[in-house]
Amino acid sequence: MTMTPRSSHSPNSRAGGRPGRRTGISEATVARLPVYLRVLTSLAESGVSTVSSEVLANAAGVGPAKLRKDLSHLGSYGTRGVGYDVEFLVYQISRALGLTQHYSVVIVGVGNLGQALAGYAGFGTRGFRVVGLLDADRARVGSLIAGIEVRHSDELETIISEHDVSIGVIATPAGAAQDVCDRLVGAGVTSVLNFAPVVLSVPDDVDVRKVDLSIELQILAFHEQRKSLVEQEAVG
């Protein structure tokens, strides 16, 4: 398979890169928009129609000034004394993130993690439709997961072509991840969500997001250690 030159990227390379490049919104702002959307969606489901920047910022874990600046990039400034219209802001952020469109997704690797991802209801509510589940283990081929039949990984390119897949999710062991990624990219997929514990090498026009639970746990361990030291100093 002939591929364009590849470059190695950090685990969270070009997070949200396309929205930032196209609209001038910084990547840091793009990374915060899904957090705002999650809070706003919860507020809307609770029947809240308006929210102040202070309340929204506190729920999202940022400062009010940063939140107002982030939302100003979307053309949303709120109303003094009233705040932001929750439903309209949900629409604005969803549009900025591209969530008013629909995306076909394939998941490669249907072990415990892949099965959990296949059954995740959040995909459908955000416009992501899982159209294929693939695995190299023929013992899993033919089984149904979340109503989708598992197909052999040999059919990856066929499924991508049939469903015009734009996002590939890798939930394989580390040793198989790069090969799977190469095949996804070779078949035209330009966005990859990687759960395998390895940094992938991809062409410059491909966006990769890496989810590494062990790294997140190590970061939490660091903070727990810091809190413990502070408590010990306070007692001493």
GIDALIN-V957946 format. One line per field, one symbol per residue. phi: phi as a letter, one per 40 degrees, with the letter a starting at -180 (. if undefined). psi: psi as a letter, one per 30 degrees, with the letter a starting at -180 (. if undefined). Layout:
BEGIN
phi = ???
psi = ???
END
This chain:
BEGIN
phi = .cbcdbbcbcdbcfdgdcdcccbgcccccdccdccdccccccccccgccbacccccccccgbcdcccccdccccgbbgbdgbhbcccccdcccdcccgcccbbcbbbbhbcdcccccccccccccbgbbcbabbaccccccgcbbfgbccbccccdccccccbfcbbbbbbccdcbcccccdcdccchcbbbbbbccaccbbcccbcbbbbbcccccccccdcccccccccccccc
psi = kkllklkkllehkhkgeeeeeefgkleeeeffefeeeeeeeeeefggkflkleeeeeeffglkeeeeeeeffffgjflkkfeakjeeeeeeeeeeefgfflkkkkkkjjhaeeeeeeegjffeefggkjjfkkkkfjfffkflkjhgkkklkffgeeeeeeeghkfkkkjhlleffeeeeeeeeeffgkgkkjjfkikkkkllfgkkkkkjjeeeeeeeeeeeeeeeeeeeeeee.
END
